[in-house]
Amino acid sequence: MQDVKANICVFTGSRQGSRPEYAAAARQLGRELVARGYGLVYGGGDVGLMGVVADAVLEQQGRVIGVIPAAFVEKEVAHRGLSELRIVQSMHERKAMMAELSHGFIAMPGGIGTMEEFFEVLSWAQLNLHNKPCGLLNVGAYYRHLVDFMDYAVKQDFLKPKHRALLIVEEEVGALLDRFEDTIATRAVKPFDSRQT
């Protein structure tokens, strides 16, 4: 089993999407996490892109921690081959535990759940509840309209430029992880306290 220097949390879809490049990027991200000494924290499922990235880490003998609500385990979507599967009682408990376990957060393509989870940790960064990097892996420009919206929110004075700057956006796995490594290496991690949420 891999010794890890830090854990990266990945939020992504329970579906694989319509384009093969999404799954290809998930596999690449999984392999690159292991190559750089990172463990994976994710939602614990064996379906969609979340299953792809977890399997890619496991295939490289990497460490994977899944965090999943008991209700989802009962629906048989839990990945049974992980290094560790933590079962919690609620979605809020799941997100808080993932935040506590992780040193950074990446959103790959996904839907409402992916957006909700990622924007919660991004808002926690804005509120200074943690100082961990938050990035979009913008595979195939999937998030281009979302990035445009964030810039528009700045122009309309609903988002401060310093808070917009908390969002890291890259189209390539290596470029995104390079920026994460710079941030993680130069910043003392502020412990996340879920009691503040």
C-alpha positions in Angstrom: 0.0 0.0 0.0 1.2 3.5 -0.9 2.5 5.9 1.7 0.9 9.2 1.0 2.1 12.7 1.6 -1.4 14.2 1.4 -5.0 13.3 0.3 -6.8 15.0 -2.6 -10.6 14.9 -2.6 -12.2 14.4 -6.0 -15.8 15.3 -6.7 -17.2 13.9 -9.9 -20.2 12.3 -11.6 -22.0 9.1 -10.8 -22.3 8.8 -14.6 -19.5 8.8 -17.2 -21.0 11.4 -19.4 -21.3 11.5 -23.2 -17.7 11.9 -24.2 -14.9 9.3 -23.7 -12.4 12.0 -22.8 -14.1 12.4 -19.4 -13.3 8.8 -18.3 -9.9 9.1 -19.9 -9.2 12.2 -17.8 -10.5 10.4 -14.6 -8.0 7.5 -15.3 -5.2 9.9 -15.9 -6.0 11.8 -12.7 -6.0 8.6 -10.7 -2.6 7.5 -12.0 -1.1 10.9 -11.6 -2.3 11.2 -8.0 -0.4 8.0 -7.1 2.7 9.0 -9.1 2.9 12.2 -7.1 2.3 10.5 -3.7 -1.2 11.6 -3.1 -4.1 9.5 -1.8 -7.7 9.8 -3.0 -10.7 10.8 -0.9 -14.0 10.6 -2.7 -17.7 9.7 -2.3 -17.2 5.9 -2.1 -19.2 4.8 -5.1 -18.3 2.3 -7.8 -20.3 4.0 -10.5 -19.6 6.7 -13.1 -16.5 8.8 -13.2 -16.1 8.4 -9.4 -15.7 4.6 -9.9 -13.2 5.2 -12.8 -10.9 7.5 -10.8 -11.0 5.2 -7.7 -10.2 2.1 -9.8 -7.3 4.0 -11.5 -5.7 4.8 -8.1 -6.2 1.2 -6.9 -4.7 -0.3 -10.1 -1.5 1.7 -9.2 -1.6 0.3 -5.6 -2.6 3.8 -4.4 -4.6 4.6 -1.3 -8.4 5.3 -1.6 -10.7 6.4 1.2 -14.4 6.4 0.3 -16.9 8.3 2.4 -20.5 7.2 1.8 -23.9 7.6 3.6 -25.4 4.4 4.9 -28.4 4.8 2.6 -26.2 4.6 -0.5 -24.5 1.5 0.8 -27.9 -0.2 1.1 -28.5 0.7 -2.6 -25.4 -1.3 -3.4 -23.5 1.6 -5.0 -20.6 1.4 -2.5 -17.2 0.4 -3.9 -16.2 -2.8 -2.1 -12.5 -2.8 -3.0 -11.3 0.4 -1.4 -8.4 0.8 1.0 -10.9 2.2 3.5 -14.7 2.8 3.3 -16.1 5.1 5.9 -19.9 4.9 6.4 -21.7 8.0 7.7 -25.3 8.8 8.4 -25.9 12.0 6.4 -24.7 14.0 3.4 -23.5 16.8 5.7 -21.4 14.3 7.7 -20.0 12.9 4.5 -18.9 16.3 3.2 -17.4 17.4 6.6 -15.4 14.1 6.8 -14.1 14.5 3.3 -13.0 18.0 4.1 -11.3 16.9 7.2 -9.4 14.1 5.5 -8.3 16.1 2.5 -5.5 18.6 1.7 -7.2 19.9 -1.6 -10.3 19.5 -3.7 -10.8 18.8 -7.4 -14.1 18.8 -9.3 -14.1 16.8 -12.5 -17.2 16.9 -14.8 -20.4 16.0 -13.0 -23.9 17.2 -12.3 -25.8 18.8 -9.4 -24.2 16.7 -6.7 -20.7 17.5 -7.9 -21.5 21.2 -8.1 -23.1 21.2 -4.6 -20.1 19.4 -3.0 -17.5 21.5 -4.7 -19.1 24.9 -4.1 -19.6 24.1 -0.5 -15.9 23.6 0.1 -15.1 26.6 -2.1 -17.5 28.7 0.0 -15.8 27.4 3.2 -12.5 28.6 1.7 -14.1 32.0 1.1 -15.2 32.1 4.7 -11.6 31.1 5.8 -12.8 27.8 7.4 -9.9 26.2 5.5 -7.1 27.3 3.2 -6.9 24.2 1.0 -6.7 24.5 -2.8 -10.0 24.1 -4.8 -9.7 23.4 -8.5 -11.8 22.6 -11.5 -10.4 20.0 -14.0 -12.0 21.6 -17.0 -11.9 18.5 -19.3 -12.9 19.4 -22.8 -13.9 22.9 -21.6 -16.8 21.3 -19.7 -16.8 24.1 -17.1 -16.4 27.0 -19.5 -19.8 28.5 -18.9 -19.4 28.1 -15.1 -16.0 29.9 -15.2 -17.6 32.7 -17.3 -20.4 33.0 -14.7 -17.8 33.4 -11.9 -16.1 36.2 -13.9 -19.5 37.8 -14.5 -20.3 37.6 -10.8 -17.1 39.6 -10.2 -18.1 42.2 -12.7 -21.5 42.5 -11.1 -19.9 43.0 -7.6 -21.4 39.8 -6.1 -18.0 38.1 -5.9 -14.7 39.8 -4.8 -11.7 39.3 -7.0 -9.8 37.8 -4.1 -12.5 35.1 -3.7 -12.7 34.4 -7.4 -8.9 33.8 -7.2 -9.6 30.9 -4.8 -10.9 28.9 -7.8 -8.1 27.2 -9.8 -9.0 26.2 -13.3 -6.9 24.0 -15.6 -7.7 21.8 -18.6 -4.9 19.3 -18.0 -4.3 17.0 -15.0 -0.6 17.8 -14.7 -1.1 21.6 -14.8 -3.8 21.4 -12.1 -1.8 19.2 -9.8 1.3 21.4 -10.3 -0.7 24.3 -9.0 -2.0 22.2 -6.1 1.5 21.1 -5.2 2.7 24.7 -5.1 -0.1 25.7 -2.8 0.2 22.7 -0.5 3.9 23.0 -0.2 3.9 26.7 0.6 0.9 27.0 2.9 0.5 25.6 6.4 -2.8 23.7 6.3 -5.5 25.3 8.5 -7.3 22.5 10.3 -10.9 22.2 9.2 -13.5 22.3 12.0 -16.8 20.9 10.9 -18.5 22.5 13.9 -18.2 25.8 12.2 -20.4 24.7 9.3 
